[in-house]
Amino acid sequence: MKYVLAFISVFICFEGFSQDVKNDDVKVGLVLSGGGAKGLAHIGALKVIDSLGVKIDYVAGTSMGAIIGALYASGYSGNQLDSIFKEINFDNIINDNLPRGSKAFYERDNDEKYAIKLPFNGFKISLPSALSRGHNTYSLLSRLTLHVSEIKNFNELPIPFFCVATNIETGQAVILDKGNLAQSAMASGALPSIFQPVVINDQILTDGGVVNNYPIDELRAKGMDVIIGVDVQDGLAGREELISAPDVLLQINNFRTIKDMKVKIPKTDIYIKPDIENFNVVSFNEGFEIIEKGRLAAINKAEALQTLIKENQKKSITSKIKIEAQDSIIINKASFAGKDRYTRAYIMGKLKLKPNKKVSYEDFNKGVNSLVATNNFETFQYEFRKSKEKEGYDLFATIIETKNTAFIKAGVHYDDLYKSALLINLTKNNLLFDSDVASLDLILGDNVRYNFEYLIDKGFYWSIGLKSRYQQFHKNISAQLLLEDDQIVGTGLNKIDAELQDQTNQIYVQTLFRKDFALSLGAEHKRLEVKSQTIMSNDRDDEFLFENTDYLSVFGNLKLDTYDNKYFPKKGYYFNGDVHLYLHASRFNENFERFSIARADIGYAFSVSDKLAFNFQSNGGFKLGDKSTQALDFALGGYGNNLINNFVPFLGYDFLSITGNSYVKASAIADYEIFKNHHITLEGNWANVDDDIFETGEWFSFSDYNGYALGYSIDTFVGPIQGKFSYSPEQKKSIWFFNIGFWF
């Protein structure tokens, strides 16, 4: 019976062939359909095809089938593709998440405040063309196909290849068999609404599955005698599965594809259909299972596949090209097509490139990410071509500058200091100059605030910036921040119910050096007003003014931030050093004398597993000169980020509870991600705070203040939602802290 089945398989596979065609002349084509995440099943099928020694003479693909097919045609084996795709973070690819470290400090701060970002032009709010620009996908494909970057005719690849895309303007199928392999595969896989279209030869192209998700006829026309087809497309769903609008839309979209397959399946000599009905087009987190389904489906066709094996095929499999991963590349020259408003110097500065230098591929990708993160470019598609006169490559890039230069952004927040807040932002790029950006935050809620920033970004050259910020809150704060010791004794007050208003205006210059450090120098005007109804004034019965002063100062700031995540870092370093020299104060502060305040924050985060990370921090500060101005002293307590002036978070104590003109603090955080985006944290912090502790030596003694906290956090699109139960052993009492959303 076994031999009978083998004979039938051979007969079916070669039925219709001319009798004079010799076995050695049979050409085998492979067609891979589209299907989003389901397309990972292609990898499992390729592993079996390789293991059996089947030689593929031509590959055709659509969408995900084009992406995997392009890599296979470039020389990767099924096992190599399995290893590659198991290491990919598909969330980052689909969402176009850029590594935090690739963004400039200004762009990083902006990205970590807003939950919603929409283009705003002509006083009309519009939606983006897609969720992702496909930048991360293109960067990955570009690197993986670097070894065949010189091949522009896909017939000359280790295995000839073509893929199918859709021309949006005409609705016609476009066969891509020449040009940039990574760009062609990207165009074929540009799933509508997920990835933005790709422009090739002045054609706007999107997912080929819209018109031809299984290009078997086009593959047969290449002279193929036998077609192996791997089909990962959806079938029609039953009524019990059509429970939402997306389900109905997907069903309607599948009508044409399923109708086409009724004709195309019989044309397929060896038809492989993985059992992946329980997965969908975005089930990338279940990639292991999908790949295995593809492998099992191919094994079921092993007998038919074995009929295609010939001795010369076995030899050709073992002689496949060897692909060596490159960790660095020499870039000799760079040219940019399509630039208009942005200069070559600006682009090179963002890329952090210097001609005729070797650069690690990791650093090059960081530079590309830095350029894309500016949001000044719709696309930055590039390719490397081997230099003709020297070792290395020349970089050729095509740029499409962003037409949308204005954006409406929004965020929400709640914490125990500022209370509830709604953030509305208007951002305008190219307001006065090509490389500038202006941003205005209006914060509505329990405490109305604003924040305005303007930056002329010159990258490694000196940039020029302006900032204006207004903050206010109402809180019981330590009396030591506002009163002299004899006044505290006289009034008997430990806490004062105070309202604080702070307006700070800065003009500064900033430059980057050593890629990750930002140095800022500038001048600052600060208007600080603190008033309370706890103590009555002789002049006014309703409130007492502790502060109503305008301060003028100059400052310097040095910052390094390589944390991979602001709120839940798993790796990286942090340093922020700041010195302010206060030169003048208005008449309210009659006893003012010049003084300076210096402070520094240091942090180091690392992971011991995929789930568990630690973050150790140390910070401190001191005042030199006049000691009479207390309102700008250090005040510890509470929990949060982006606190103003010299207010420092300290768990176990309420906001602004511990004060002094100098302090040291250490903290340790253990963060365990129990499941995706859900974190349990265990924290401890220890501090010495008082006047002149660096002169008395108290900074080096055992900590006077201690606090510990157990927290639960959820990382959401609006920012972290956090609850922390903290306890102070010296106070012998506990305090809860809650936070919703990004801090701003």
PyMOL commands that set and color helices and strands:
alter all, ss='L'
color gray80, all
select helices_A, chain A and resi 2-14+23-25+36-52+64-73+78-86+90-95+100-102+105-111+135-144+146-148+154-156+181-188+208-210+216-220+239-241+245-267+284-299+302-306+311-318+344-351+361-372+479-481+485-491+693-696+698-700
alter helices_A, ss='H'
color red, helices_A
select strands_A, chain A and resi 28-32+58-62+116-121+124-125+161-167+173-176+198-200+203-207+226-230+270-272+328-337+357-360+377-386+393-401+406-415+419-429+436-445+449-456+463-478+495-513+517-532+544-561+572-585+595-607+612-625+634-636+647-648+658-660+662-675+678-690+705-716+719-728+733-740
alter strands_A, ss='S'
color yellow, strands_A
deselect
rebuild
show_as cartoon
